[in-house]
């Protein structure tokens, strides 16, 4: 993930949070929330970078939304010098002004897939081969989740597959409602499409390699591309301001990743400098993470021009 590639990623997210905090009027109390914080690397680097603004560090209460005991232990180690409150879901985070970070979260939330046949739309379901105990895809009647498919996508040609994620919609609805009523912002970074379209993006990954989603259940990371268009639409319907999505490469360059790389290289050995250049290329290059990953911001309406986004 981006935070594991380079400290620059988390550091810049930390500075982005300071900018938002300033645009919020520098509240004396702020919930800084990360949903799905992984190993805690992003938040560790963000907190370290925010040392340039002691008033910001003093104002924040750090909340991590994490279900895994194993990852909580990793996060506790990474943030050993910071007071942290853990939650099993976002709904447990106390009310108040907040800044929310969600990096590679929405791609892990469940999806429904629907396929248009000559007769009708049907839902793709998982069944088992009786003789081999192997999982397989089958088609069945559509579930209630089909109601969230847009009218335009329902007109897709025969053979098309469309995806929806009710869990993603519900979480975005909750995040946007909190931001609208209490003030603040959310920064969502993930891989996916700017516009919704027919697609089958369900994939399994093991050690950075593509893996059959039906093999080795429980040992494979399952994910699907994020529908940024729908996430933005949900937030707008709540009344929040939506910024982006921007390409990750453009976003990181806009908020200063090249300047940070140059600064780090001043005190680096030749080998370290090569590593910095390599990390920079991976994060912003169009052929790598620079265009595949997108960045979306949702803010309360009074926050203007969050860093890294073109003016609406």
Residue, then its C-alpha position, 0 to 999 in steps of 0.5 A: x500500500x502507499x503508506x508502506x511504499x514511502x513515509x512521504x505518503x503519510x507525511x503529506x496526508x498529515x499536512x493535508x489534515x493540518x490545512x483542513x484543520x486551519x480551514x475549519x477555524x483551528x478547533x481546540x478539539x478534533x477527532x482524527x479518525x482513520x478507518x481501516x488503518x492497516x499497520x498504523x504506518x500512515x497515521x504514524x507518519x501523519x502524526x510525525x509530520x504534524x509536529x510542525x503544528x503543535x497546536x494541531x497535535x494538541x487538539x486531536x484525539x486519535x481514533x482508529x476503526x479496526x476489527x482485527x486484534x492482530x492489526x490493533x497490536x501492530x497499530x499499538x506498536x507503530x503509535x506507541x507514543x500516542x494516545x489512541x482509542x480503538x473502535x470496531x466500527x465507525x458508528x462508535x466514534x464520538x460526535x464532534x468535529x472530525x477529519x476522517x482518513x480512509x486509505x484502501x478501505x472501500x475496495x475491501x467492502x462487499x459487493x453485489x454483482x448483477x448480470x444481464x441475460x437475454x431474459x432478465x437481470x440476474x444476480x451472480x451468486x456463489x454455489x458449490x460443486x457437490x462432487x469436488x467441493x469447489x466454489x463456483x458462480x451461478x445466476x439467481x434472482x436479484x436481491x434488494x441490492x439491485x434497487x441501488x443500480x442506476x437507471x442508466x446501468x440497467x440499460x446496459x447491453x445483454x451480457x453486461x455485469x454491474x457491481x454495487x456496494x450497499x455497505x459502501x453507500x451506507x458508510x458514505x452516508x454516515x460519514x457525510x452526515x457526521x461531517x455535515x452536522x459536526x464539521x470536518x472532512x473525509x479523505x478517501x484514497x482507493x483504486x477504482x473508476x471516476x465514472x460508473x460503468x458495467x464491469x466485473x472487478x472482483x479479484x483475489x490477491x496473494x502476495x501482490x499477485x492475482x489469485x483465483x477468488x474461489x481458491x484458498x478461502x480465508x487466505x486470499x485478499x478479496x477486493x473490487x474497484x471503488x465506484x467513486x461516482x456513487x460515493x460522491x453522489x451519496x455525499x452530495x445528496x446529504x448536502x456535503x461538499x465533494x471534491x474530486x476525485x483526482x488522480x493520486x499522482x496529480x493530488x500528491x504532486x499538488x500537495x508537494x510530494x516532489x519537494x518532500x522527496x528532494x528534501x529527504x534526498x539532501x541527507x540520504x545516501x546514494x542508495x537511499x536516494x535511489x529508493x526515494x526516487x523509486x518510491x516517488x515513481x511508484x506513487x505518482x507515475x501514470x503507469x503505476x499507482x498515479x492514475x489507478x488510485x483516485x482521491x476523493x474529499x468530502x467536506x462540510x460546505x464552509x470549507x473552501x479549496x481543500x489542498x490538492x483539489x481543483x476549485x469546484 
